[in-house]
Amino acid sequence: MTHTLFYRLSLGATLLALCVIILGAYVRLSDAGLGCPDWPGCYGQILAPTAEQDVHAANQAYPDRPVESHKAWKEMAHRYLASTLGLIILALACLAIKRRHHPEQALILPLALVLVVCFQGALGMWTVTLLLKPAIVTLHLLGGMLTLGLLSWLSLSQKFPRHKRIPVPAPTKKWAFFALIVLCLQISLGGWTSTNYVAL
């Protein structure tokens, strides 16, 4: 039962990570990355201000960054989803520790994911506090892709334990690894191009 729960959680986390990445790209492309000038709240509140008095108070607190509610809500939705993902990853790590004596239970990967997602949270904060510095935003993108990749690996390792896997020839593994490196470089270059506003 615990194994089934772990697999379902890991699969759910993988799908949620994909949604977080897509929403993050939407936030970026709609110029809402600084929709909230502070972190982790939004204009000092848990929710993006929408009531007239809240908007007025926020505008007085941040006179150089007037409230744009539609942008603030996009940014906060991204933060809420990312926080939910972080909690699921923490739950996966706790389950992995609980089942650590089971021969097919992955342990290092869930624990590594906790570290990655903590670093992602820090990058998310620095993205805001350092005003969309290109290097930080690019690292944040790569961290998101790394999280998605590790979660996919975790899900697949639970779905297909070692004794169910088909042996892969060494040359195929080498070409796959080479393709992975090229893909990572392409994602990095694409992110770097976008964060420096040189796409055109």
C-alpha positions in Angstrom: 0.0 0.0 0.0 2.8 2.4 0.9 4.6 1.6 -2.3 1.5 2.4 -4.3 1.1 5.7 -2.4 4.8 6.6 -3.0 4.4 5.9 -6.7 1.2 7.9 -7.0 2.7 10.8 -5.1 5.9 10.8 -7.3 3.8 10.7 -10.5 1.5 13.5 -9.2 4.6 15.5 -8.3 6.0 15.0 -11.8 2.9 16.3 -13.4 2.7 19.2 -11.0 6.3 20.1 -11.7 5.5 20.2 -15.4 2.6 22.6 -14.6 4.8 24.8 -12.4 7.3 25.1 -15.3 4.6 25.9 -17.8 3.1 28.5 -15.5 6.5 29.9 -14.7 7.1 30.4 -18.4 3.7 32.1 -18.8 4.5 34.4 -15.8 7.8 35.3 -17.5 6.4 35.9 -21.0 3.5 38.0 -19.6 6.0 40.2 -17.8 4.6 39.3 -14.4 7.8 38.0 -12.8 7.8 41.1 -10.6 4.1 41.2 -10.2 4.8 41.0 -6.4 7.8 43.2 -5.4 8.5 41.2 -2.2 8.8 37.5 -1.2 7.2 35.2 -0.1 4.1 37.3 0.2 2.7 39.9 -2.1 2.9 43.5 -1.0 3.2 42.2 2.5 0.1 40.0 2.3 -0.5 36.3 1.9 -2.8 37.0 -1.1 -2.4 39.5 -3.9 -4.2 42.7 -3.0 -7.5 43.2 -4.8 -9.7 45.2 -2.4 -9.5 48.9 -2.9 -8.1 49.7 0.5 -5.5 46.9 0.2 -4.4 48.2 -3.2 -4.1 51.7 -1.8 -2.1 50.5 1.2 0.2 48.5 -1.1 0.7 51.4 -3.4 1.7 53.6 -0.4 4.1 50.9 0.9 5.7 50.4 -2.6 5.3 53.7 -4.4 7.8 52.7 -7.1 5.9 49.4 -7.8 2.2 50.2 -8.1 -0.2 47.2 -7.9 -1.1 45.4 -11.1 -3.5 42.8 -9.7 -3.6 40.6 -12.9 0.2 40.3 -12.8 0.3 39.8 -9.0 -2.1 36.9 -9.2 -0.2 35.2 -11.9 3.0 35.4 -9.8 1.2 34.2 -6.6 -0.4 31.3 -8.4 3.0 30.2 -9.5 4.3 30.5 -5.9 1.4 28.5 -4.5 1.8 25.7 -7.0 5.6 25.6 -6.4 5.0 25.5 -2.6 2.6 22.7 -3.0 5.2 20.8 -5.1 7.7 21.4 -2.3 5.4 19.9 0.3 4.7 16.8 -1.8 8.5 16.3 -2.3 9.0 16.6 1.4 6.2 13.9 1.9 8.0 11.7 -0.6 11.3 12.0 1.3 9.5 11.1 4.6 7.9 8.1 3.0 11.3 7.0 1.5 12.9 7.2 5.0 10.1 5.2 6.5 10.5 2.5 3.8 14.3 2.7 3.6 14.7 -1.0 4.4 12.6 -2.1 1.5 15.0 -3.3 -1.3 13.2 -1.5 -4.1 12.7 1.8 -2.3 14.7 4.8 -3.6 16.1 6.9 -0.8 18.9 9.1 -2.2 16.8 10.5 -5.0 13.9 11.7 -2.8 16.4 13.3 -0.3 18.3 14.9 -3.2 15.0 16.4 -4.4 14.4 18.0 -1.1 17.8 19.8 -1.4 17.0 20.8 -5.0 13.6 22.2 -4.2 15.0 24.2 -1.2 17.6 25.7 -3.6 14.8 26.4 -6.0 12.9 28.3 -3.3 16.0 30.4 -2.7 16.3 31.1 -6.4 12.7 32.1 -6.5 13.3 34.6 -3.7 16.5 35.9 -5.4 14.6 36.2 -8.7 12.4 38.8 -7.0 14.9 40.5 -4.6 17.5 40.8 -7.3 15.0 42.2 -9.8 15.1 39.4 -12.5 18.9 39.2 -12.7 19.5 37.0 -15.9 21.9 34.5 -14.2 19.4 33.9 -11.4 16.4 33.6 -13.6 18.3 31.1 -15.9 19.4 29.1 -12.9 15.8 29.1 -11.7 14.7 27.6 -15.0 17.4 25.0 -15.0 16.5 24.1 -11.4 12.9 23.6 -12.5 13.9 21.4 -15.3 16.2 19.4 -13.0 13.3 18.9 -10.5 11.1 17.7 -13.3 13.9 15.3 -14.6 14.6 13.9 -11.1 10.9 13.4 -10.4 10.4 11.6 -13.7 13.3 9.4 -12.9 11.9 8.7 -9.5 8.4 7.8 -10.9 9.9 5.6 -13.6 12.2 3.8 -11.1 9.1 2.9 -9.0 7.0 1.8 -12.0 9.9 -0.3 -13.5 12.1 -1.7 -10.7 15.5 -3.1 -11.7 14.3 -6.7 -12.3 11.7 -5.4 -14.8 14.0 -3.3 -16.9 15.2 -4.3 -20.4 19.0 -4.3 -20.8 20.2 -1.4 -22.9 23.4 -1.7 -25.1 26.4 0.5 -24.0 26.5 2.5 -27.2 22.8 3.4 -26.8 23.5 4.6 -23.3 26.4 6.7 -24.5 24.3 8.3 -27.3 21.4 8.9 -24.9 23.8 10.6 -22.4 25.2 12.8 -25.2 21.7 13.8 -26.3 20.9 14.7 -22.7 23.9 17.0 -22.5 23.0 18.7 -25.8 19.4 19.1 -24.6 20.6 20.7 -21.3 22.8 23.1 -23.3 20.0 24.0 -25.6 17.6 24.7 -22.6 20.4 26.8 -20.9 21.0 28.8 -24.1 17.3 29.4 -24.6 16.8 30.5 -21.1 19.9 32.8 -21.2 18.6 34.3 -24.5 15.2 35.0 -23.0 16.4 36.4 -19.7 18.7 38.8 -21.5 15.9 40.0 -23.8 17.8 39.2 -27.0 15.4 36.8 -28.6 14.7 39.4 -31.3 
